[in-house]
Amino acid sequence: MLKIIHYLEKFLISSILLVFSIILLLAFIDVSYEIYLDVIAPPLFVVDANNLMELFSLFLIILIGIELLETIKAYLKSSVVHVELVVLVAIIAIARKVIVWDFNKYTYNELIALAVMVIALGITFFLVKKAGTCWKIGTGASDEVKNN
């Protein structure tokens, strides 16, 4: 019975990888198309600042997706969650928010909260890198596995 569950788990994770890869490919095509539309719109070969920030945001979303894909692939290979990759995805997501931050839209309290998140994720990443550990899923945090 455990063998069947193991194969089912591998099948589901592989399916998630396939669907996620297709989504990332479609997102890349969408970003490429948006760039094409911005470049051919008058004035030719000029992208204004608002469109540029929107394109940066789309690129960073694709980068977050690629990092999530790496996390899923790492889990598929070793059935171990690589905490470093998960924290890195969170850092990229917060960095995306910082890059496209609209000071007219958000309050200073929200900016302070974002700063606290950046600091907390930075400290977490530092500690995870320093410890060099990852955790097996379903066995509890006490069963640490050293990264190779």
BAMIMAR-20391 format. One record per atom (N, C-alpha, C): residue number from 1; atom name; x, y, z. Coordinates in Angstrom, 2 decimals, padded with zeros to 5 digits. Example, Ala and Ser with C-alpha at 12.3 -4.5 7.8 and 13.67 -1.06 7.14 Angstrom:
REM residues 2
+-----+----+---------+---------+---------+
!   i ! at !    east !   north !      up !
+-----+----+---------+---------+---------+
!   1 !  N !  013.19 ! -005.69 !  007.80 !
!   1 ! CA !  012.30 ! -004.50 !  007.80 !
!   1 !  C !  013.20 ! -003.30 !  007.80 !
!   2 !  N !  012.85 ! -002.25 !  007.08 !
!   2 ! CA !  013.67 ! -001.06 !  007.14 !
!   2 !  C !  012.90 !  000.03 !  007.87 !
+-----+----+---------+---------+---------+
END
This chain:
REM residues 148
+-----+----+---------+---------+---------+
!   i ! at !    east !   north !      up !
+-----+----+---------+---------+---------+
!   1 !  N !  000.81 ! -001.20 !  000.00 !
!   1 ! CA !  000.00 !  000.00 !  000.00 !
!   1 !  C !  000.86 !  001.27 !  000.00 !
!   2 !  N !  001.95 !  001.27 !  000.78 !
!   2 ! CA !  002.83 !  002.43 !  000.82 !
!   2 !  C !  003.50 !  002.67 ! -000.53 !
!   3 !  N !  003.78 !  001.58 ! -001.26 !
!   3 ! CA !  004.39 !  001.72 ! -002.57 !
!   3 !  C !  003.45 !  002.43 ! -003.54 !
!   4 !  N !  002.17 !  002.09 ! -003.46 !
!   4 ! CA !  001.17 !  002.73 ! -004.32 !
!   4 !  C !  001.08 !  004.22 ! -004.00 !
!   5 !  N !  001.06 !  004.54 ! -002.73 !
!   5 ! CA !  001.00 !  005.95 ! -002.32 !
!   5 !  C !  002.25 !  006.70 ! -002.78 !
!   6 !  N !  003.41 !  006.06 ! -002.67 !
!   6 ! CA !  004.65 !  006.67 ! -003.12 !
!   6 !  C !  004.61 !  006.96 ! -004.62 !
!   7 !  N !  004.15 !  005.98 ! -005.42 !
!   7 ! CA !  004.06 !  006.20 ! -006.86 !
!   7 !  C !  003.01 !  007.26 ! -007.20 !
!   8 !  N !  001.91 !  007.27 ! -006.46 !
!   8 ! CA !  000.90 !  008.29 ! -006.67 !
!   8 !  C !  001.46 !  009.68 ! -006.36 !
!   9 !  N !  002.21 !  009.78 ! -005.28 !
!   9 ! CA !  002.84 !  011.05 ! -004.92 !
!   9 !  C !  003.81 !  011.50 ! -006.01 !
!  10 !  N !  004.63 !  010.61 ! -006.51 !
!  10 ! CA !  005.58 !  010.97 ! -007.59 !
!  10 !  C !  004.83 !  011.39 ! -008.85 !
!  11 !  N !  003.73 !  010.68 ! -009.16 !
!  11 ! CA !  002.92 !  011.03 ! -010.33 !
!  11 !  C !  002.33 !  012.43 ! -010.18 !
!  12 !  N !  001.77 !  012.72 ! -009.01 !
!  12 ! CA !  001.17 !  014.03 ! -008.77 !
!  12 !  C !  002.20 !  015.15 ! -008.85 !
!  13 !  N !  003.35 !  014.93 ! -008.26 !
!  13 ! CA !  004.40 !  015.95 ! -008.31 !
!  13 !  C !  004.89 !  016.16 ! -009.74 !
!  14 !  N !  005.05 !  015.06 ! -010.49 !
!  14 ! CA !  005.45 !  015.18 ! -011.89 !
!  14 !  C !  004.39 !  015.92 ! -012.70 !
!  15 !  N !  003.12 !  015.67 ! -012.41 !
!  15 ! CA !  002.03 !  016.37 ! -013.09 !
!  15 !  C !  002.05 !  017.85 ! -012.77 !
!  16 !  N !  002.30 !  018.17 ! -011.50 !
!  16 ! CA !  002.41 !  019.58 ! -011.10 !
!  16 !  C !  003.55 !  020.24 ! -011.86 !
!  17 !  N !  004.68 !  019.56 ! -011.98 !
!  17 ! CA !  005.82 !  020.10 ! -012.72 !
!  17 !  C !  005.44 !  020.37 ! -014.17 !
!  18 !  N !  004.75 !  019.46 ! -014.80 !
!  18 ! CA !  004.35 !  019.62 ! -016.20 !
!  18 !  C !  003.41 !  020.81 ! -016.36 !
!  19 !  N !  002.37 !  020.87 ! -015.54 !
!  19 ! CA !  001.40 !  021.96 ! -015.64 !
!  19 !  C !  002.07 !  023.30 ! -015.33 !
!  20 !  N !  002.91 !  023.32 ! -014.31 !
!  20 ! CA !  003.60 !  024.55 ! -013.93 !
!  20 !  C !  004.54 !  025.01 ! -015.05 !
!  21 !  N !  005.21 !  024.07 ! -015.70 !
!  21 ! CA !  006.09 !  024.41 ! -016.82 !
!  21 !  C !  005.30 !  025.03 ! -017.97 !
!  22 !  N !  004.13 !  024.47 ! -018.25 !
!  22 ! CA !  003.29 !  025.02 ! -019.31 !
!  22 !  C !  002.84 !  026.43 ! -018.95 !
!  23 !  N !  002.46 !  026.63 ! -017.69 !
!  23 ! CA !  002.04 !  027.96 ! -017.24 !
!  23 !  C !  003.18 !  028.96 ! -017.39 !
!  24 !  N !  004.39 !  028.55 ! -017.00 !
!  24 ! CA !  005.55 !  029.45 ! -017.13 !
!  24 !  C !  005.86 !  029.76 ! -018.59 !
!  25 !  N !  005.72 !  028.78 ! -019.46 !
!  25 ! CA !  005.95 !  029.00 ! -020.88 !
!  25 !  C !  004.93 !  030.00 ! -021.43 !
!  26 !  N !  003.67 !  029.82 ! -021.06 !
!  26 ! CA !  002.63 !  030.75 ! -021.51 !
!  26 !  C !  002.86 !  032.15 ! -020.95 !
!  27 !  N !  003.32 !  032.25 ! -019.70 !
!  27 ! CA !  003.62 !  033.55 ! -019.11 !
!  27 !  C !  004.77 !  034.22 ! -019.85 !
!  28 !  N !  005.78 !  033.44 ! -020.23 !
!  28 ! CA !  006.91 !  034.00 ! -021.00 !
!  28 !  C !  006.44 !  034.50 ! -022.36 !
!  29 !  N !  005.58 !  033.74 ! -023.01 !
!  29 ! CA !  005.04 !  034.16 ! -024.30 !
!  29 !  C !  004.25 !  035.46 ! -024.13 !
!  30 !  N !  003.47 !  035.55 ! -023.06 !
!  30 ! CA !  002.69 !  036.76 ! -022.78 !
!  30 !  C !  003.60 !  037.97 ! -022.57 !
!  31 !  N !  004.66 !  037.79 ! -021.79 !
!  31 ! CA !  005.61 !  038.90 ! -021.55 !
!  31 !  C !  006.27 !  039.31 ! -022.86 !
!  32 !  N !  006.67 !  038.33 ! -023.66 !
!  32 ! CA !  007.29 !  038.63 ! -024.96 !
!  32 !  C !  006.33 !  039.40 ! -025.85 !
!  33 !  N !  005.07 !  039.01 ! -025.84 !
!  33 ! CA !  004.06 !  039.69 ! -026.65 !
!  33 !  C !  003.84 !  041.12 ! -026.15 !
!  34 !  N !  003.82 !  041.31 ! -024.83 !
!  34 ! CA !  003.67 !  042.66 ! -024.26 !
!  34 !  C !  004.84 !  043.55 ! -024.67 !
!  35 !  N !  006.04 !  043.00 ! -024.64 !
!  35 ! CA !  007.22 !  043.77 ! -025.07 !
!  35 !  C !  007.09 !  044.14 ! -026.54 !
!  36 !  N !  006.67 !  043.18 ! -027.35 !
!  36 ! CA !  006.48 !  043.43 ! -028.78 !
!  36 !  C !  005.48 !  044.57 ! -029.00 !
!  37 !  N !  004.35 !  044.52 ! -028.28 !
!  37 ! CA !  003.34 !  045.57 ! -028.43 !
!  37 !  C !  003.87 !  046.93 ! -028.00 !
!  38 !  N !  004.65 !  046.96 ! -026.91 !
!  38 ! CA !  005.22 !  048.23 ! -026.44 !
!  38 !  C !  006.23 !  048.79 ! -027.43 !
!  39 !  N !  006.99 !  047.92 ! -028.06 !
!  39 ! CA !  008.04 !  048.37 ! -028.97 !
!  39 !  C !  007.46 !  048.88 ! -030.28 !
!  40 !  N !  006.40 !  048.25 ! -030.79 !
!  40 ! CA !  005.86 !  048.68 ! -032.09 !
!  40 !  C !  004.85 !  049.82 ! -031.97 !
!  41 !  N !  004.42 !  050.12 ! -030.74 !
!  41 ! CA !  003.47 !  051.23 ! -030.55 !
!  41 !  C !  004.20 !  052.55 ! -030.73 !
!  42 !  N !  003.51 !  053.54 ! -031.33 !
!  42 ! CA !  004.16 !  054.84 ! -031.47 !
!  42 !  C !  004.42 !  055.48 ! -030.12 !
!  43 !  N !  005.48 !  056.14 ! -029.89 !
!  43 ! CA !  006.69 !  056.24 ! -030.71 !
!  43 !  C !  007.46 !  054.92 ! -030.71 !
!  44 !  N !  007.95 !  054.56 ! -031.88 !
!  44 ! CA !  008.61 !  053.27 ! -032.07 !
!  44 !  C !  009.82 !  053.11 ! -031.16 !
!  45 !  N !  010.00 !  051.90 ! -030.64 !
!  45 ! CA !  011.15 !  051.50 ! -029.83 !
!  45 !  C !  011.32 !  052.32 ! -028.54 !
!  46 !  N !  010.24 !  052.88 ! -028.04 !
!  46 ! CA !  010.28 !  053.63 ! -026.79 !
!  46 !  C !  009.28 !  052.99 ! -025.82 !
!  47 !  N !  009.77 !  052.65 ! -024.63 !
!  47 ! CA !  008.92 !  052.09 ! -023.60 !
!  47 !  C !  008.87 !  053.09 ! -022.46 !
!  48 !  N !  007.67 !  053.56 ! -022.11 !
!  48 ! CA !  007.59 !  054.55 ! -021.04 !
!  48 !  C !  007.80 !  053.89 ! -019.67 !
!  49 !  N !  007.99 !  054.72 ! -018.66 !
!  49 ! CA !  008.36 !  054.23 ! -017.32 !
!  49 !  C !  007.28 !  053.35 ! -016.71 !
!  50 !  N !  006.01 !  053.69 ! -016.90 !
!  50 ! CA !  004.94 !  052.87 ! -016.33 !
!  50 !  C !  004.92 !  051.47 ! -016.93 !
!  51 !  N !  005.06 !  051.41 ! -018.25 !
!  51 ! CA !  005.09 !  050.10 ! -018.91 !
!  51 !  C !  006.34 !  049.32 ! -018.51 !
!  52 !  N !  007.44 !  050.02 ! -018.32 !
!  52 ! CA !  008.68 !  049.36 ! -017.93 !
!  52 !  C !  008.54 !  048.72 ! -016.55 !
!  53 !  N !  007.92 !  049.42 ! -015.61 !
!  53 ! CA !  007.71 !  048.85 ! -014.27 !
!  53 !  C !  006.78 !  047.64 ! -014.35 !
!  54 !  N !  005.77 !  047.71 ! -015.20 !
!  54 ! CA !  004.87 !  046.58 ! -015.37 !
!  54 !  C !  005.61 !  045.38 ! -015.96 !
!  55 !  N !  006.49 !  045.63 ! -016.91 !
!  55 ! CA !  007.27 !  044.54 ! -017.51 !
!  55 !  C !  008.24 !  043.93 ! -016.49 !
!  56 !  N !  008.86 !  044.78 ! -015.67 !
!  56 ! CA !  009.74 !  044.26 ! -014.61 !
!  56 !  C !  008.95 !  043.36 ! -013.67 !
!  57 !  N !  007.75 !  043.79 ! -013.34 !
!  57 ! CA !  006.91 !  043.00 ! -012.45 !
!  57 !  C !  006.59 !  041.64 ! -013.08 !
!  58 !  N !  006.27 !  041.63 ! -014.35 !
!  58 ! CA !  005.97 !  040.37 ! -015.04 !
!  58 !  C !  007.20 !  039.46 ! -015.09 !
!  59 !  N !  008.38 !  040.04 ! -015.35 !
!  59 ! CA !  009.61 !  039.24 ! -015.37 !
!  59 !  C !  009.87 !  038.61 ! -014.01 !
!  60 !  N !  009.66 !  039.39 ! -012.96 !
!  60 ! CA !  009.91 !  038.88 ! -011.62 !
!  60 !  C !  008.90 !  037.79 ! -011.24 !
!  61 !  N !  007.68 !  037.90 ! -011.72 !
!  61 ! CA !  006.70 !  036.84 ! -011.49 !
!  61 !  C !  007.16 !  035.55 ! -012.16 !
!  62 !  N !  007.69 !  035.67 ! -013.36 !
!  62 ! CA !  008.22 !  034.47 ! -014.05 !
!  62 !  C !  009.40 !  033.91 ! -013.27 !
!  63 !  N !  010.27 !  034.77 ! -012.77 !
!  63 ! CA !  011.41 !  034.32 ! -011.98 !
!  63 !  C !  010.95 !  033.60 ! -010.71 !
!  64 !  N !  009.91 !  034.11 ! -010.06 !
!  64 ! CA !  009.35 !  033.43 ! -008.89 !
!  64 !  C !  008.84 !  032.06 ! -009.29 !
!  65 !  N !  008.16 !  032.00 ! -010.42 !
!  65 ! CA !  007.66 !  030.71 ! -010.91 !
!  65 !  C !  008.78 !  029.73 ! -011.19 !
!  66 !  N !  009.87 !  030.20 ! -011.76 !
!  66 ! CA !  011.01 !  029.32 ! -012.03 !
!  66 !  C !  011.61 !  028.80 ! -010.73 !
!  67 !  N !  011.71 !  029.67 ! -009.73 !
!  67 ! CA !  012.24 !  029.24 ! -008.44 !
!  67 !  C !  011.31 !  028.22 ! -007.78 !
!  68 !  N !  010.00 !  028.43 ! -007.90 !
!  68 ! CA !  009.05 !  027.44 ! -007.37 !
!  68 !  C !  009.19 !  026.11 ! -008.10 !
!  69 !  N !  009.42 !  026.19 ! -009.40 !
!  69 ! CA !  009.64 !  024.98 ! -010.19 !
!  69 !  C !  010.88 !  024.24 ! -009.71 !
!  70 !  N !  011.93 !  024.99 ! -009.39 !
!  70 ! CA !  013.15 !  024.37 ! -008.85 !
!  70 !  C !  012.88 !  023.69 ! -007.51 !
!  71 !  N !  012.06 !  024.33 ! -006.69 !
!  71 ! CA !  011.72 !  023.74 ! -005.39 !
!  71 !  C !  010.98 !  022.42 ! -005.57 !
!  72 !  N !  010.04 !  022.40 ! -006.49 !
!  72 ! CA !  009.28 !  021.18 ! -006.75 !
!  72 !  C !  010.19 !  020.10 ! -007.32 !
!  73 !  N !  011.08 !  020.48 ! -008.23 !
!  73 ! CA !  012.03 !  019.50 ! -008.80 !
!  73 !  C !  012.94 !  018.92 ! -007.73 !
!  74 !  N !  013.41 !  019.78 ! -006.83 !
!  74 ! CA !  014.29 !  019.30 ! -005.75 !
!  74 !  C !  013.55 !  018.33 ! -004.85 !
!  75 !  N !  012.29 !  018.61 ! -004.59 !
!  75 ! CA !  011.50 !  017.70 ! -003.75 !
!  75 !  C !  011.27 !  016.38 ! -004.48 !
!  76 !  N !  011.02 !  016.43 ! -005.78 !
!  76 ! CA !  010.79 !  015.22 ! -006.56 !
!  76 !  C !  012.03 !  014.32 ! -006.56 !
!  77 !  N !  013.21 !  014.94 ! -006.64 !
!  77 ! CA !  014.45 !  014.16 ! -006.67 !
!  77 !  C !  014.77 !  013.50 ! -005.34 !
!  78 !  N !  014.55 !  014.24 ! -004.23 !
!  78 ! CA !  015.06 !  013.73 ! -002.96 !
!  78 !  C !  014.01 !  013.62 ! -001.86 !
!  79 !  N !  012.76 !  013.98 ! -002.14 !
!  79 ! CA !  011.69 !  014.00 ! -001.14 !
!  79 !  C !  012.09 !  014.81 !  000.10 !
!  80 !  N !  012.88 !  015.84 ! -000.11 !
!  80 ! CA !  013.33 !  016.71 !  000.96 !
!  80 !  C !  013.00 !  018.15 !  000.57 !
!  81 !  N !  012.41 !  018.88 !  001.49 !
!  81 ! CA !  012.13 !  020.29 !  001.25 !
!  81 !  C !  013.41 !  021.08 !  001.48 !
!  82 !  N !  013.82 !  021.82 !  000.49 !
!  82 ! CA !  015.01 !  022.66 !  000.63 !
!  82 !  C !  014.55 !  024.04 !  001.09 !
!  83 !  N !  014.69 !  024.26 !  002.38 !
!  83 ! CA !  014.20 !  025.49 !  003.00 !
!  83 !  C !  014.84 !  026.70 !  002.35 !
!  84 !  N !  016.09 !  026.59 !  001.98 !
!  84 ! CA !  016.80 !  027.70 !  001.35 !
!  84 !  C !  016.07 !  028.16 !  000.09 !
!  85 !  N !  015.60 !  027.21 ! -000.73 !
!  85 ! CA !  014.88 !  027.57 ! -001.95 !
!  85 !  C !  013.55 !  028.24 ! -001.64 !
!  86 !  N !  012.86 !  027.74 ! -000.64 !
!  86 ! CA !  011.56 !  028.32 ! -000.26 !
!  86 !  C !  011.75 !  029.77 !  000.23 !
!  87 !  N !  012.76 !  029.99 !  001.05 !
!  87 ! CA !  013.03 !  031.34 !  001.55 !
!  87 !  C !  013.46 !  032.25 !  000.40 !
!  88 !  N !  014.23 !  031.70 ! -000.55 !
!  88 ! CA !  014.65 !  032.48 ! -001.71 !
!  88 !  C !  013.45 !  032.92 ! -002.54 !
!  89 !  N !  012.48 !  032.04 ! -002.73 !
!  89 ! CA !  011.26 !  032.41 ! -003.45 !
!  89 !  C !  010.55 !  033.54 ! -002.73 !
!  90 !  N !  010.47 !  033.46 ! -001.41 !
!  90 ! CA !  009.83 !  034.52 ! -000.63 !
!  90 !  C !  010.59 !  035.84 ! -000.78 !
!  91 !  N !  011.91 !  035.77 ! -000.78 !
!  91 ! CA !  012.71 !  036.99 ! -000.94 !
!  91 !  C !  012.47 !  037.61 ! -002.31 !
!  92 !  N !  012.41 !  036.79 ! -003.34 !
!  92 ! CA !  012.17 !  037.31 ! -004.68 !
!  92 !  C !  010.78 !  037.93 ! -004.76 !
!  93 !  N !  009.78 !  037.30 ! -004.13 !
!  93 ! CA !  008.43 !  037.85 ! -004.14 !
!  93 !  C !  008.38 !  039.21 ! -003.44 !
!  94 !  N !  009.06 !  039.32 ! -002.31 !
!  94 ! CA !  009.10 !  040.61 ! -001.60 !
!  94 !  C !  009.89 !  041.63 ! -002.40 !
!  95 !  N !  010.98 !  041.20 ! -003.03 !
!  95 ! CA !  011.78 !  042.12 ! -003.86 !
!  95 !  C !  010.95 !  042.66 ! -005.02 !
!  96 !  N !  010.12 !  041.80 ! -005.59 !
!  96 ! CA !  009.22 !  042.24 ! -006.66 !
!  96 !  C !  008.31 !  043.36 ! -006.14 !
!  97 !  N !  007.77 !  043.16 ! -004.95 !
!  97 ! CA !  006.88 !  044.16 ! -004.35 !
!  97 !  C !  007.64 !  045.47 ! -004.12 !
!  98 !  N !  008.88 !  045.37 ! -003.66 !
!  98 ! CA !  009.69 !  046.57 ! -003.41 !
!  98 !  C !  009.97 !  047.31 ! -004.72 !
!  99 !  N !  010.29 !  046.56 ! -005.77 !
!  99 ! CA !  010.65 !  047.17 ! -007.05 !
!  99 !  C !  009.47 !  047.93 ! -007.66 !
! 100 !  N !  008.28 !  047.35 ! -007.55 !
! 100 ! CA !  007.12 !  047.98 ! -008.19 !
! 100 !  C !  006.28 !  048.79 ! -007.19 !
! 101 !  N !  006.86 !  049.13 ! -006.06 !
! 101 ! CA !  006.14 !  049.85 ! -004.99 !
! 101 !  C !  005.64 !  051.20 ! -005.50 !
! 102 !  N !  004.37 !  051.48 ! -005.29 !
! 102 ! CA !  003.76 !  052.75 ! -005.66 !
! 102 !  C !  003.52 !  053.54 ! -004.37 !
! 103 !  N !  004.34 !  054.55 ! -004.14 !
! 103 ! CA !  004.27 !  055.30 ! -002.89 !
! 103 !  C !  002.96 !  056.08 ! -002.75 !
! 104 !  N !  002.30 !  056.35 ! -003.84 !
! 104 ! CA !  001.01 !  057.07 ! -003.77 !
! 104 !  C ! -000.13 !  056.14 ! -003.38 !
! 105 !  N !  000.06 !  054.85 ! -003.55 !
! 105 ! CA ! -001.02 !  053.89 ! -003.33 !
! 105 !  C ! -001.00 !  053.30 ! -001.91 !
! 106 !  N !  000.18 !  053.18 ! -001.31 !
! 106 ! CA !  000.31 !  052.51 ! -000.01 !
! 106 !  C !  000.73 !  053.50 !  001.06 !
! 107 !  N !  000.43 !  053.15 !  002.32 !
! 107 ! CA !  000.78 !  054.01 !  003.44 !
! 107 !  C !  002.20 !  053.69 !  003.93 !
! 108 !  N !  002.69 !  054.54 !  004.81 !
! 108 ! CA !  004.01 !  054.32 !  005.38 !
! 108 !  C !  004.03 !  053.11 !  006.31 !
! 109 !  N !  002.90 !  052.82 !  006.96 !
! 109 ! CA !  002.82 !  051.63 !  007.80 !
! 109 !  C !  003.01 !  050.36 !  006.97 !
! 110 !  N !  002.45 !  050.35 !  005.77 !
! 110 ! CA !  002.64 !  049.21 !  004.88 !
! 110 !  C !  004.09 !  049.12 !  004.41 !
! 111 !  N !  004.72 !  050.26 !  004.19 !
! 111 ! CA !  006.13 !  050.28 !  003.82 !
! 111 !  C !  007.00 !  049.73 !  004.96 !
! 112 !  N !  006.67 !  050.11 !  006.18 !
! 112 ! CA !  007.41 !  049.60 !  007.35 !
! 112 !  C !  007.22 !  048.09 !  007.48 !
! 113 !  N !  006.00 !  047.62 !  007.27 !
! 113 ! CA !  005.73 !  046.17 !  007.32 !
! 113 !  C !  006.53 !  045.44 !  006.26 !
! 114 !  N !  006.61 !  046.02 !  005.07 !
! 114 ! CA !  007.41 !  045.41 !  004.00 !
! 114 !  C !  008.89 !  045.38 !  004.38 !
! 115 !  N !  009.37 !  046.45 !  004.98 !
! 115 ! CA !  010.77 !  046.50 !  005.42 !
! 115 !  C !  011.05 !  045.43 !  006.47 !
! 116 !  N !  010.13 !  045.25 !  007.39 !
! 116 ! CA !  010.29 !  044.22 !  008.42 !
! 116 !  C !  010.35 !  042.84 !  007.78 !
! 117 !  N !  009.49 !  042.60 !  006.77 !
! 117 ! CA !  009.52 !  041.31 !  006.08 !
! 117 !  C !  010.85 !  041.09 !  005.37 !
! 118 !  N !  011.37 !  042.14 !  004.74 !
! 118 ! CA !  012.66 !  042.02 !  004.04 !
! 118 !  C !  013.76 !  041.67 !  005.04 !
! 119 !  N !  013.77 !  042.36 !  006.17 !
! 119 ! CA !  014.79 !  042.09 !  007.20 !
! 119 !  C !  014.64 !  040.68 !  007.74 !
! 120 !  N !  013.41 !  040.26 !  008.04 !
! 120 ! CA !  013.17 !  038.92 !  008.59 !
! 120 !  C !  013.59 !  037.84 !  007.59 !
! 121 !  N !  013.26 !  038.03 !  006.32 !
! 121 ! CA !  013.65 !  037.04 !  005.31 !
! 121 !  C !  015.16 !  037.03 !  005.10 !
! 122 !  N !  015.78 !  038.20 !  005.17 !
! 122 ! CA !  017.24 !  038.26 !  005.05 !
! 122 !  C !  017.93 !  037.50 !  006.18 !
! 123 !  N !  017.45 !  037.71 !  007.39 !
! 123 ! CA !  018.02 !  037.00 !  008.55 !
! 123 !  C !  017.76 !  035.51 !  008.43 !
! 124 !  N !  016.54 !  035.15 !  008.03 !
! 124 ! CA !  016.21 !  033.73 !  007.84 !
! 124 !  C !  017.11 !  033.09 !  006.81 !
! 125 !  N !  017.30 !  033.76 !  005.68 !
! 125 ! CA !  018.16 !  033.21 !  004.62 !
! 125 !  C !  019.59 !  033.03 !  005.13 !
! 126 !  N !  020.08 !  034.03 !  005.85 !
! 126 ! CA !  021.43 !  033.94 !  006.40 !
! 126 !  C !  021.55 !  032.74 !  007.34 !
! 127 !  N !  020.58 !  032.57 !  008.23 !
! 127 ! CA !  020.64 !  031.47 !  009.19 !
! 127 !  C !  020.51 !  030.11 !  008.50 !
! 128 !  N !  019.65 !  030.02 !  007.50 !
! 128 ! CA !  019.48 !  028.75 !  006.77 !
! 128 !  C !  020.76 !  028.42 !  006.02 !
! 129 !  N !  021.37 !  029.42 !  005.36 !
! 129 ! CA !  022.64 !  029.18 !  004.64 !
! 129 !  C !  023.73 !  028.76 !  005.60 !
! 130 !  N !  023.78 !  029.42 !  006.76 !
! 130 ! CA !  024.80 !  029.11 !  007.75 !
! 130 !  C !  024.62 !  027.70 !  008.30 !
! 131 !  N !  023.36 !  027.31 !  008.54 !
! 131 ! CA !  023.08 !  025.97 !  009.07 !
! 131 !  C !  023.26 !  024.90 !  008.01 !
! 132 !  N !  022.92 !  025.24 !  006.76 !
! 132 ! CA !  023.07 !  024.28 !  005.66 !
! 132 !  C !  022.21 !  023.04 !  005.81 !
! 133 !  N !  020.99 !  023.20 !  006.30 !
! 133 ! CA !  020.12 !  022.05 !  006.51 !
! 133 !  C !  018.85 !  022.15 !  005.71 !
! 134 !  N !  018.19 !  021.00 !  005.55 !
! 134 ! CA !  016.86 !  020.93 !  004.98 !
! 134 !  C !  016.10 !  019.87 !  005.75 !
! 135 !  N !  014.79 !  019.85 !  005.62 !
! 135 ! CA !  013.99 !  018.94 !  006.43 !
! 135 !  C !  013.23 !  017.97 !  005.56 !
! 136 !  N !  013.15 !  016.71 !  006.02 !
! 136 ! CA !  012.33 !  015.73 !  005.33 !
! 136 !  C !  010.87 !  016.01 !  005.61 !
! 137 !  N !  010.06 !  015.87 !  004.58 !
! 137 ! CA !  008.63 !  016.10 !  004.74 !
! 137 !  C !  008.01 !  014.96 !  005.52 !
! 138 !  N !  007.13 !  015.30 !  006.44 !
! 138 ! CA !  006.36 !  014.30 !  007.17 !
! 138 !  C !  007.09 !  013.64 !  008.32 !
! 139 !  N !  008.34 !  014.03 !  008.59 !
! 139 ! CA !  009.08 !  013.39 !  009.67 !
! 139 !  C !  009.33 !  014.34 !  010.83 !
! 140 !  N !  008.99 !  015.60 !  010.65 !
! 140 ! CA !  009.20 !  016.58 !  011.71 !
! 140 !  C !  010.51 !  017.31 !  011.53 !
! 141 !  N !  010.58 !  018.48 !  012.14 !
! 141 ! CA !  011.75 !  019.34 !  011.97 !
! 141 !  C !  012.99 !  018.79 !  012.66 !
! 142 !  N !  012.82 !  017.81 !  013.54 !
! 142 ! CA !  013.98 !  017.30 !  014.26 !
! 142 !  C !  014.85 !  016.38 !  013.41 !
! 143 !  N !  014.29 !  015.87 !  012.31 !
! 143 ! CA !  015.05 !  014.98 !  011.43 !
! 143 !  C !  015.72 !  015.81 !  010.34 !
! 144 !  N !  016.84 !  016.41 !  010.66 !
! 144 ! CA !  017.53 !  017.28 !  009.71 !
! 144 !  C !  018.42 !  016.46 !  008.81 !
! 145 !  N !  018.59 !  016.94 !  007.59 !
! 145 ! CA !  019.46 !  016.30 !  006.61 !
! 145 !  C !  020.43 !  017.35 !  006.14 !
! 146 !  N !  021.71 !  017.08 !  006.20 !
! 146 ! CA !  022.72 !  018.04 !  005.74 !
! 146 !  C !  022.70 !  018.14 !  004.22 !
! 147 !  N !  022.78 !  019.36 !  003.71 !
! 147 ! CA !  022.91 !  019.57 !  002.26 !
! 147 !  C !  024.28 !  019.13 !  001.82 !
! 148 !  N !  024.34 !  018.56 !  000.64 !
! 148 ! CA !  025.64 !  018.18 !  000.06 !
! 148 !  C !  026.12 !  019.21 ! -000.89 !
+-----+----+---------+---------+---------+
END
